[in-house]
Amino acid sequence: MKFNEVFKLDLMNETEWINCRDTEKRYDFLISKESERKRQLFLCACCRHAYGLLPDNHKGRVSKMVIEFALQVGSDLGDVWEVSQNAIEVAEKYADGLLAKSEQEAMADTALDVGHLYAAVAASAPTPDEDPNFDSAAVKIGSGAAFASSLAVSAHPNASELSVRIAATFLSYDSDAYYAAAYEDSDEALEVPQVDLNHPHMIARRAERAFQWKLLEDILGETSHKKKIKRKWLRWNDGYIPQLAQEIYDNRDFERMPLLADALEEAGCKDEDILDHCRKHTVHARGCWVVDLLLGKE
C-alpha cells in the first residue's frame, strides 16, 4: 500500500513533493499532519541526512568562515556543527517528552543565534577580488544548518526546505541556481535569474526531496491505517520484540529492521505491510511507523 493511497492525499503526492516550487504548499502539507511528534522527528531526520552528506573537511570549511570572519561582526557563538547536532538531539528528546519547554526554547534560540552570525558574515562579505578566501557556499551551508536545526527544535516545517538547500549547495553550488531555487515562487524570485530545471543544483535539490519522501513514507506511511499489534507478538520470547524495537529506536540501529521482521514472523505476524516495511523499505528514522507501533508511540 503506497503512502499517498493510505492518506488519500489531496495536498501533495510524491512527484509533487519532489518538484514542488511552492514553499507555502510544502508547509501546508507538513503542518496538516496530526502528530507534531512525528513531524518533528521527520524534520530532525532531514537535518541529520543533510548534515551527514558533508565530509569532515567540508564541515571544516564551513566552520572556518566564522573563525576567520566572525570577528568582523563581533560574535563567537561556538561551532555550527556542534550547536546543530546538540539542537537536533534536544529536538528529538523534546519530541518524546523528555525535556521541558524552556529547554527546547533555549536550544532553538542558541541555534538561531548561530544562524544570525552566519547571516552577519554573509552581509559583510568582501567581493572575491577583495578576499578570495571568502567561501560563499560554506557560509550558506553554515547559515542553513543553524537555521534548520533551530526550526527543527520548534517543529517548524521549513526545516525540511533548508535541509534541501544544504544538500544541494554542498553537492552542486551555483549562485544563480541557489537563489533561483531558494526563493522559488516568492516575490524575491522576480529579482533572480531563471535557471534551467536540469541544472545540477536543481537536480540535487530534487534528489534530496526524493529522500525526504522516503522518510515521510517511513514515519507517516501507515499511521492513519491503524495497523494492529497483537499482544502475543509483544509477549513472544520474553518480550524480545519490543526490546529489540526499543534498541533500534534508541540507537538508530535501523540496519536491524530485517531482524525485527524475522522475529515478528516467528511470533506469528503475517501482516505483509509490516514485514515488507521492515525488510524492503530502505530509509528509516526515529518515528518509523512500525517501530512506533511496537513501542506504543503516537
Backbone hydrogen bonds in HBPLUS format (Angstrom, degrees):
<---DONOR---> <-ACCEPTOR-->    atom                        ^
c    i                          cat <-CA-CA->   ^        H-A-AA   ^      H-
h    n   atom  resd res      DA  || num        DHA   H-A  angle D-A-AA Bond
n    s   type  num  typ     dist DA aas  dist angle  dist       angle   num
A0005-GLU N   A0002-LYS O   3.05 MM   3  5.20 130.4  2.30 100.1 114.1     1
A0006-VAL N   A0002-LYS O   2.98 MM   4  6.31 153.4  2.05 155.6 163.3     2
A0007-PHE N   A0003-PHE O   3.14 MM   4  6.46 161.4  2.17 153.4 157.7     3
A0008-LYS N   A0004-ASN O   2.95 MM   4  5.55 120.8  2.32 123.1 136.2     4
A0017-TRP N   A0013-ASN O   2.82 MM   4  6.04 159.1  1.87 159.0 165.5     5
A0018-ILE N   A0014-GLU O   3.03 MM   4  6.26 165.0  2.05 155.5 158.5     6
A0019-ASN N   A0015-THR O   3.06 MM   4  6.17 156.0  2.12 146.6 152.9     7
A0020-CYS N   A0016-GLU O   2.71 MM   4  5.27 122.1  2.04 144.3 154.8     8
A0025-LYS N   A0022-ASP O   3.13 MM   3  5.40 122.3  2.48 101.7 115.2     9
A0026-ARG N   A0022-ASP O   3.22 MM   4  6.63 158.8  2.27 153.2 158.6    10
A0027-TYR N   A0023-THR O   2.93 MM   4  6.16 156.3  1.99 148.1 155.3    11
A0028-ASP N   A0024-GLU O   2.87 MM   4  6.13 164.3  1.90 151.3 154.7    12
A0029-PHE N   A0025-LYS O   2.95 MM   4  6.14 155.8  2.01 146.7 153.4    13
A0030-LEU N   A0026-ARG O   3.09 MM   4  6.34 163.3  2.12 152.1 154.8    14
A0031-ILE N   A0027-TYR O   2.89 MM   4  6.03 165.3  1.91 158.9 163.8    15
A0032-SER N   A0028-ASP O   3.10 MM   4  6.03 129.0  2.38 137.8 148.0    16
A0033-LYS N   A0030-LEU O   3.20 MM   3  5.75 163.6  2.23 113.1 117.9    17
A0039-ARG N   A0035-SER O   3.09 MM   4  6.35 160.7  2.12 147.4 153.2    18
A0040-GLN N   A0036-GLU O   2.83 MM   4  5.99 158.7  1.87 149.6 155.4    19
A0041-LEU N   A0037-ARG O   2.92 MM   4  6.20 157.9  1.97 151.9 158.0    20
A0042-PHE N   A0038-LYS O   2.87 MM   4  6.06 152.1  1.95 147.2 155.0    21
A0043-LEU N   A0039-ARG O   3.00 MM   4  6.28 159.5  2.04 149.0 153.8    22
A0044-CYS N   A0040-GLN O   2.94 MM   4  6.22 153.3  2.02 146.9 154.6    23
A0045-ALA N   A0041-LEU O   2.95 MM   4  6.13 155.1  2.01 144.3 150.8    24
A0046-CYS N   A0042-PHE O   2.94 MM   4  6.26 149.0  2.04 148.2 157.0    25
A0047-CYS N   A0043-LEU O   3.05 MM   4  6.34 160.6  2.09 147.9 152.1    26
A0048-ARG N   A0044-CYS O   2.88 MM   4  6.14 166.5  1.89 153.7 157.6    27
A0049-HIS N   A0045-ALA O   3.00 MM   4  6.13 160.8  2.04 146.5 151.1    28
A0050-ALA N   A0046-CYS O   3.05 MM   4  6.29 168.8  2.07 152.8 155.7    29
A0051-TYR N   A0047-CYS O   2.87 MM   4  6.02 173.0  1.87 162.9 165.0    30
A0052-GLY N   A0048-ARG O   2.90 MM   4  5.91 151.0  1.99 141.7 150.4    31
A0053-LEU N   A0050-ALA O   3.24 MM   3  5.43 149.1  2.34 101.6 110.2    32
A0054-LEU N   A0051-TYR O   3.21 MM   3  5.84 150.4  2.30 114.1 120.9    33
A0058-HIS N   A0055-PRO O   3.02 MM   3  5.46 127.8  2.31 107.9 121.1    34
A0059-LYS N   A0055-PRO O   3.01 MM   4  6.36 157.8  2.06 154.9 162.1    35
A0060-GLY N   A0056-ASP O   2.85 MM   4  6.10 146.5  1.96 144.9 154.5    36
A0061-ARG N   A0057-ASN O   3.18 MM   4  6.48 140.0  2.35 131.5 140.8    37
A0061-ARG N   A0058-HIS O   3.04 MM   3  4.94 120.0  2.42  91.9 106.9    38
A0062-VAL N   A0058-HIS O   3.11 MM   4  6.51 152.1  2.19 147.0 153.6    39
A0063-SER N   A0059-LYS O   2.97 MM   4  6.32 163.3  2.00 153.1 156.9    40
A0064-LYS N   A0060-GLY O   2.86 MM   4  5.92 152.3  1.93 145.8 153.9    41
A0066-VAL N   A0063-SER O   3.11 MM   3  5.65 131.6  2.36 110.3 121.1    42
A0067-ILE N   A0063-SER O   3.16 MM   4  6.48 164.2  2.18 151.1 156.0    43
A0068-GLU N   A0064-LYS O   2.86 MM   4  5.98 159.2  1.90 155.5 159.4    44
A0069-PHE N   A0065-MET O   2.98 MM   4  5.79 145.6  2.10 133.0 142.5    45
A0070-ALA N   A0066-VAL O   2.76 MM   4  4.73 150.4  1.85 132.7 136.2    46
A0072-GLN N   A0069-PHE O   3.06 MM   3  5.62 147.5  2.17 111.8 120.6    47
A0073-VAL N   A0070-ALA O   2.83 MM   3  5.29 142.6  1.97 110.1 121.1    48
A0074-GLY N   A0070-ALA O   2.89 MM   4  6.15 111.8  2.37 141.3 159.4    49
A0083-VAL N   A0079-ASP O   3.02 MM   4  6.25 169.6  2.03 159.6 162.9    50
A0084-SER N   A0080-VAL O   2.83 MM   4  5.88 160.4  1.87 143.9 150.2    51
A0085-GLN N   A0081-TRP O   2.89 MM   4  5.89 160.9  1.93 141.9 147.6    52
A0086-ASN N   A0082-GLU O   2.95 MM   4  6.08 163.4  1.98 147.4 152.4    53
A0087-ALA N   A0083-VAL O   2.87 MM   4  6.06 151.0  1.96 144.9 153.7    54
A0088-ILE N   A0084-SER O   2.98 MM   4  6.27 156.1  2.04 150.2 155.3    55
A0089-GLU N   A0085-GLN O   3.05 MM   4  6.33 160.3  2.09 150.9 156.2    56
A0090-VAL N   A0086-ASN O   2.89 MM   4  6.13 155.8  1.95 148.6 155.5    57
A0091-ALA N   A0087-ALA O   2.84 MM   4  6.07 157.0  1.89 148.0 154.8    58
A0092-GLU N   A0088-ILE O   2.95 MM   4  6.21 157.7  2.00 149.7 154.6    59
A0093-LYS N   A0089-GLU O   3.04 MM   4  6.26 159.7  2.08 146.0 151.6    60
A0094-TYR N   A0090-VAL O   2.80 MM   4  6.00 159.3  1.85 153.1 159.6    61
A0095-ALA N   A0091-ALA O   2.86 MM   4  6.04 154.0  1.93 145.1 152.6    62
A0096-ASP N   A0092-GLU O   3.20 MM   4  6.45 140.9  2.36 138.7 147.7    63
A0096-ASP N   A0093-LYS O   3.15 MM   3  5.20 127.1  2.44  94.5 107.9    64
A0098-LEU N   A0093-LYS O   2.84 MM   5  5.10 166.6  1.86 151.8 147.5    65
A0097-GLY N   A0094-TYR O   2.94 MM   3  4.97 161.6  1.98 110.0 112.4    66
A0103-GLU N   A0100-ALA O   3.08 MM   3  5.36 126.0  2.38 103.0 115.9    67
A0104-GLN N   A0100-ALA O   3.14 MM   4  6.53 155.1  2.20 150.0 157.3    68
A0105-GLU N   A0101-LYS O   2.92 MM   4  6.16 166.5  1.94 156.6 159.4    69
A0106-ALA N   A0102-SER O   3.01 MM   4  6.11 156.1  2.07 141.6 148.1    70
A0107-MET N   A0103-GLU O   3.12 MM   4  6.26 158.6  2.16 144.5 149.4    71
A0108-ALA N   A0104-GLN O   2.99 MM   4  6.24 159.1  2.04 152.3 158.5    72
A0109-ASP N   A0105-GLU O   3.02 MM   4  6.21 155.2  2.08 146.5 152.7    73
A0110-THR N   A0106-ALA O   3.01 MM   4  6.26 151.3  2.09 142.8 150.7    74
A0111-ALA N   A0107-MET O   3.06 MM   4  6.30 169.2  2.07 156.7 157.6    75
A0112-LEU N   A0108-ALA O   2.95 MM   4  6.05 151.5  2.03 141.5 150.5    76
A0113-ASP N   A0109-ASP O   2.90 MM   4  6.11 151.0  1.98 147.2 153.8    77
A0114-VAL N   A0110-THR O   3.23 MM   4  6.60 150.7  2.32 144.5 151.7    78
A0115-GLY N   A0111-ALA O   2.99 MM   4  6.32 156.3  2.05 148.2 154.9    79
A0116-HIS N   A0112-LEU O   2.91 MM   4  6.24 153.6  1.98 149.7 156.8    80
A0117-LEU N   A0113-ASP O   2.95 MM   4  6.20 140.1  2.11 138.5 149.7    81
A0117-LEU N   A0114-VAL O   3.08 MM   3  4.93 120.5  2.45  90.4 105.8    82
A0118-TYR N   A0114-VAL O   3.08 MM   4  6.49 157.9  2.13 153.1 156.8    83
A0119-ALA N   A0115-GLY O   2.97 MM   4  6.25 151.7  2.05 143.3 152.2    84
A0120-ALA N   A0116-HIS O   2.83 MM   4  6.07 146.7  1.94 142.4 150.9    85
A0121-VAL N   A0117-LEU O   2.92 MM   4  6.27 152.3  2.00 147.9 155.8    86
A0122-ALA N   A0118-TYR O   2.85 MM   4  6.11 158.6  1.90 149.5 155.2    87
A0123-ALA N   A0119-ALA O   2.90 MM   4  6.13 149.6  2.00 141.8 150.3    88
A0124-SER N   A0120-ALA O   3.07 MM   4  6.28 136.6  2.26 140.1 150.6    89
A0124-SER N   A0121-VAL O   3.19 MM   3  5.22 130.8  2.44  94.9 107.8    90
A0125-ALA N   A0122-ALA O   3.18 MM   3  5.01 160.4  2.22 107.2 107.9    91
A0130-GLU N   A0127-THR O   2.84 MM   3  5.20 132.2  2.07 109.4 123.1    92
A0131-ASP N   A0127-THR O   3.15 MM   4  6.51 155.9  2.21 160.3 167.4    93
A0134-PHE N   A0131-ASP O   3.17 MM   3  5.94 171.8  2.17 122.9 125.5    94
A0139-VAL N   A0135-ASP O   3.09 MM   4  6.41 154.3  2.16 152.0 159.3    95
A0140-LYS N   A0136-SER O   3.00 MM   4  6.29 157.7  2.06 150.3 156.2    96
A0141-ILE N   A0137-ALA O   2.94 MM   4  6.21 153.3  2.01 149.3 156.9    97
A0142-GLY N   A0138-ALA O   2.92 MM   4  6.12 161.4  1.96 148.4 153.4    98
A0143-SER N   A0139-VAL O   2.91 MM   4  6.09 164.1  1.94 150.8 155.2    99
A0144-GLY N   A0140-LYS O   2.87 MM   4  5.97 160.9  1.90 143.7 149.7   100
A0145-ALA N   A0141-ILE O   2.80 MM   4  5.97 160.4  1.84 152.5 157.5   101
A0146-ALA N   A0142-GLY O   3.11 MM   4  6.27 167.6  2.13 149.8 152.6   102
A0147-PHE N   A0143-SER O   2.98 MM   4  6.10 172.7  1.98 156.6 158.9   103
A0148-ALA N   A0144-GLY O   2.78 MM   4  5.73 156.2  1.84 145.7 153.4   104
A0149-SER N   A0145-ALA O   3.07 MM   4  6.16 162.0  2.10 144.1 148.6   105
A0150-SER N   A0146-ALA O   3.02 MM   4  6.23 154.4  2.09 147.1 154.6   106
A0151-LEU N   A0147-PHE O   2.94 MM   4  6.17 159.2  1.99 149.9 155.0   107
A0152-ALA N   A0148-ALA O   2.84 MM   4  6.07 151.3  1.92 147.3 156.1   108
A0153-VAL N   A0149-SER O   3.00 MM   4  6.19 152.6  2.08 144.4 150.5   109
A0154-SER N   A0150-SER O   3.27 MM   4  6.57 141.3  2.43 136.2 146.2   110
A0154-SER N   A0151-LEU O   3.05 MM   3  5.00 122.4  2.39  92.4 107.4   111
A0156-HIS N   A0151-LEU O   2.84 MM   5  5.01 169.8  1.85 148.1 146.4   112
A0155-ALA N   A0152-ALA O   3.01 MM   3  4.76 159.3  2.06  99.9 105.9   113
A0159-ALA N   A0156-HIS O   3.14 MM   3  6.21 169.4  2.15 134.7 136.4   114
A0160-SER N   A0157-PRO O   3.06 MM   3  6.06 161.1  2.10 130.4 132.7   115
A0162-LEU N   A0158-ASN O   3.16 MM   4  6.49 162.5  2.19 153.4 157.6   116
A0163-SER N   A0159-ALA O   3.05 MM   4  6.18 146.4  2.16 139.5 148.5   117
A0164-VAL N   A0160-SER O   3.14 MM   4  6.46 146.7  2.26 139.9 148.4   118
A0164-VAL N   A0161-GLU O   3.10 MM   3  5.04 118.1  2.50  92.8 107.8   119
A0165-ARG N   A0161-GLU O   3.03 MM   4  6.42 153.8  2.10 147.7 154.7   120
A0166-ILE N   A0162-LEU O   3.00 MM   4  6.29 155.1  2.06 147.8 153.7   121
A0167-ALA N   A0163-SER O   3.10 MM   4  6.35 170.2  2.11 152.1 153.6   122
A0168-ALA N   A0164-VAL O   2.96 MM   4  6.14 171.4  1.97 157.2 159.6   123
A0169-THR N   A0165-ARG O   2.87 MM   4  5.84 155.9  1.92 146.5 153.6   124
A0170-PHE N   A0166-ILE O   3.04 MM   4  6.21 154.6  2.10 149.0 155.3   125
A0171-LEU N   A0167-ALA O   2.96 MM   4  6.14 163.8  1.99 150.2 155.0   126
A0172-SER N   A0168-ALA O   2.81 MM   4  5.70 160.8  1.85 147.6 152.7   127
A0178-TYR N   A0174-ASP O   2.73 MM   4  5.83 159.8  1.77 162.0 168.7   128
A0179-TYR N   A0175-SER O   3.11 MM   4  6.35 171.3  2.12 156.1 156.4   129
A0180-ALA N   A0176-ASP O   2.92 MM   4  6.04 160.4  1.96 150.4 156.9   130
A0181-ALA N   A0177-ALA O   2.96 MM   4  5.99 158.5  2.01 147.5 152.3   131
A0182-ALA N   A0178-TYR O   2.77 MM   4  5.80 156.1  1.82 149.2 157.4   132
A0183-TYR N   A0179-TYR O   3.15 MM   4  6.01 160.2  2.19 143.4 146.3   133
A0184-GLU N   A0180-ALA O   3.12 MM   4  5.80 136.7  2.32 124.9 136.9   134
A0186-SER N   A0183-TYR O   2.81 MM   3  5.50 166.1  1.83 150.5 154.9   135
A0189-ALA N   A0186-SER O   3.05 MM   3  5.44 148.3  2.15 107.1 116.2   136
A0190-LEU N   A0187-ASP O   3.20 MM   3  5.99 162.2  2.24 119.8 123.6   137
A0191-GLU N   A0188-GLU O   2.85 MM   3  5.47 158.5  1.90 118.7 125.9   138
A0192-VAL N   A0189-ALA O   3.32 MM   3  5.42 169.3  2.34 106.3 109.4   139
A0199-HIS N   A0196-ASP O   2.93 MM   3  5.35 156.8  1.98 119.7 120.7   140
A0202-MET N   A0199-HIS O   2.89 MM   3  5.28 118.9  2.28 110.6 125.8   141
A0203-ILE N   A0199-HIS O   2.96 MM   4  6.27 157.2  2.01 157.3 164.7   142
A0204-ALA N   A0200-PRO O   2.90 MM   4  6.08 153.9  1.97 145.0 151.8   143
A0205-ARG N   A0201-HIS O   3.09 MM   4  6.40 145.8  2.21 139.8 148.7   144
A0206-ARG N   A0202-MET O   3.09 MM   4  6.42 160.9  2.12 149.2 153.3   145
A0207-ALA N   A0203-ILE O   2.95 MM   4  6.22 151.0  2.03 147.9 156.5   146
A0208-GLU N   A0204-ALA O   3.10 MM   4  6.33 154.3  2.16 144.6 150.3   147
A0209-ARG N   A0205-ARG O   3.00 MM   4  6.31 154.2  2.06 149.5 157.1   148
A0210-ALA N   A0206-ARG O   2.88 MM   4  6.10 145.1  2.00 142.9 152.6   149
A0211-PHE N   A0207-ALA O   3.11 MM   4  6.45 149.5  2.21 142.0 149.3   150
A0212-GLN N   A0208-GLU O   2.97 MM   4  6.29 153.2  2.05 142.8 150.6   151
A0213-TRP N   A0209-ARG O   2.93 MM   4  6.25 145.0  2.05 144.6 153.2   152
A0214-LYS N   A0210-ALA O   3.30 MM   4  6.64 150.1  2.39 141.0 147.8   153
A0214-LYS N   A0211-PHE O   3.06 MM   3  5.17 119.0  2.44  97.8 112.6   154
A0215-LEU N   A0211-PHE O   3.11 MM   4  6.56 146.7  2.23 144.5 154.1   155
A0215-LEU N   A0212-GLN O   3.03 MM   3  4.91 116.6  2.45  90.9 106.8   156
A0216-LEU N   A0212-GLN O   2.89 MM   4  6.28 152.2  1.96 148.3 156.2   157
A0217-GLU N   A0213-TRP O   2.87 MM   4  6.21 155.5  1.93 151.5 157.8   158
A0218-ASP N   A0214-LYS O   2.99 MM   4  6.21 149.2  2.08 140.7 149.3   159
A0219-ILE N   A0215-LEU O   2.85 MM   4  6.08 159.3  1.89 155.8 160.8   160
A0220-LEU N   A0216-LEU O   2.79 MM   4  5.49 161.2  1.82 146.7 153.2   161
A0221-GLY N   A0217-GLU O   2.99 MM   4  4.23 131.6  2.23 112.2 119.6   162
A0289-TRP N   A0218-ASP O   2.84 MM  71  6.23 162.4  1.87 166.3 160.7   163
A0225-HIS N   A0222-GLU O   2.98 MM   3  5.16 139.2  2.15 104.5 117.0   164
A0226-LYS N   A0223-THR O   3.37 MM   3  5.65 160.4  2.41 104.3 109.9   165
A0233-TRP N   A0230-LYS O   3.01 MM   3  5.55 138.5  2.19 110.2 120.9   166
A0234-LEU N   A0231-ARG O   3.03 MM   3  5.20 116.5  2.45  98.9 114.1   167
A0235-ARG N   A0231-ARG O   2.96 MM   4  6.28 143.9  2.09 150.0 161.1   168
A0236-TRP N   A0232-LYS O   2.98 MM   4  5.86 129.8  2.24 135.7 146.8   169
A0239-GLY N   A0235-ARG O   3.40 MM   4  4.68 154.4  2.47  99.9 103.3   170
A0239-GLY N   A0236-TRP O   3.11 MM   3  5.51 123.7  2.44 106.5 119.8   171
A0240-TYR N   A0236-TRP O   3.24 MM   4  6.55 144.9  2.37 154.2 164.1   172
A0243-GLN N   A0239-GLY O   3.26 MM   4  6.32 154.1  2.33 147.8 155.5   173
A0244-LEU N   A0240-TYR O   2.82 MM   4  6.01 156.8  1.88 151.3 157.4   174
A0245-ALA N   A0241-ILE O   2.89 MM   4  6.10 163.8  1.92 154.3 159.2   175
A0246-GLN N   A0242-PRO O   2.90 MM   4  6.00 152.1  1.98 140.9 147.9   176
A0247-GLU N   A0243-GLN O   3.03 MM   4  6.31 155.2  2.10 145.7 152.2   177
A0248-ILE N   A0244-LEU O   2.91 MM   4  6.18 159.8  1.95 153.8 159.3   178
A0249-TYR N   A0245-ALA O   2.94 MM   4  6.13 157.8  1.99 144.9 151.2   179
A0250-ASP N   A0246-GLN O   2.80 MM   4  5.96 175.1  1.80 156.5 158.0   180
A0251-ASN N   A0247-GLU O   2.98 MM   4  5.88 164.9  2.01 147.1 151.6   181
A0252-ARG N   A0248-ILE O   2.87 MM   4  5.30 112.7  2.33 134.9 146.9   182
A0253-ASP N   A0248-ILE O   3.04 MM   5  4.56 137.1  2.23 122.3 131.4   183
A0256-ARG N   A0253-ASP O   3.14 MM   3  6.08 168.2  2.16 122.3 125.9   184
A0257-MET N   A0254-PHE O   3.18 MM   3  5.36 163.7  2.21 110.8 111.6   185
A0259-LEU N   A0256-ARG O   3.04 MM   3  5.13 120.9  2.40  99.8 115.0   186
A0260-LEU N   A0256-ARG O   3.02 MM   4  6.43 144.8  2.15 147.5 158.1   187
A0260-LEU N   A0257-MET O   2.99 MM   3  4.92 118.9  2.38  94.5 110.3   188
A0261-ALA N   A0257-MET O   2.98 MM   4  6.38 149.7  2.07 150.1 158.5   189
A0262-ASP N   A0258-PRO O   2.98 MM   4  6.32 154.3  2.05 145.9 152.3   190
A0263-ALA N   A0259-LEU O   3.04 MM   4  6.31 158.9  2.08 146.7 151.8   191
A0264-LEU N   A0260-LEU O   2.93 MM   4  6.17 160.7  1.97 150.4 155.8   192
A0265-GLU N   A0261-ALA O   2.92 MM   4  6.11 159.3  1.96 151.4 156.8   193
A0266-GLU N   A0262-ASP O   2.97 MM   4  6.23 156.3  2.02 147.3 153.8   194
A0267-ALA N   A0263-ALA O   2.95 MM   4  6.16 141.2  2.10 142.4 153.5   195
A0269-CYS N   A0264-LEU O   2.88 MM   5  5.33 163.1  1.91 149.3 143.9   196
A0268-GLY N   A0265-GLU O   3.06 MM   3  5.16 156.2  2.12 101.6 109.1   197
A0275-LEU N   A0271-ASP O   3.02 MM   4  6.29 173.4  2.03 159.0 160.8   198
A0276-ASP N   A0272-GLU O   2.78 MM   4  5.62 162.4  1.81 144.5 150.5   199
A0277-HIS N   A0273-ASP O   3.05 MM   4  6.00 149.1  2.15 134.9 143.4   200
A0278-CYS N   A0274-ILE O   3.19 MM   4  6.45 156.0  2.25 147.2 152.8   201
A0279-ARG N   A0275-LEU O   3.04 MM   4  6.25 149.6  2.14 144.7 153.5   202
A0280-LYS N   A0276-ASP O   2.61 MM   4  5.26 162.5  1.64 149.6 154.4   203
A0288-CYS N   A0285-ALA O   2.96 MM   3  5.71 141.4  2.12 148.5 148.8   204
A0292-ASP N   A0288-CYS O   2.86 MM   4  6.01 165.6  1.88 163.1 168.1   205
A0293-LEU N   A0289-TRP O   3.01 MM   4  6.05 154.1  2.08 136.3 143.0   206
A0294-LEU N   A0290-VAL O   3.07 MM   4  6.38 160.7  2.11 152.7 157.4   207
A0295-LEU N   A0291-VAL O   3.02 MM   4  6.22 139.4  2.19 144.1 155.4   208
A0295-LEU N   A0292-ASP O   3.16 MM   3  5.07 126.4  2.47  93.0 107.0   209
A0296-GLY N   A0292-ASP O   2.83 MM   4  5.84 109.9  2.33 141.5 158.5   210
A0297-LYS N   A0292-ASP O   2.86 MM   5  4.80 160.6  1.90 141.2 142.5   211
A0296-GLY N   A0293-LEU O   3.26 MM   3  5.08 153.7  2.33  95.7 103.5   212
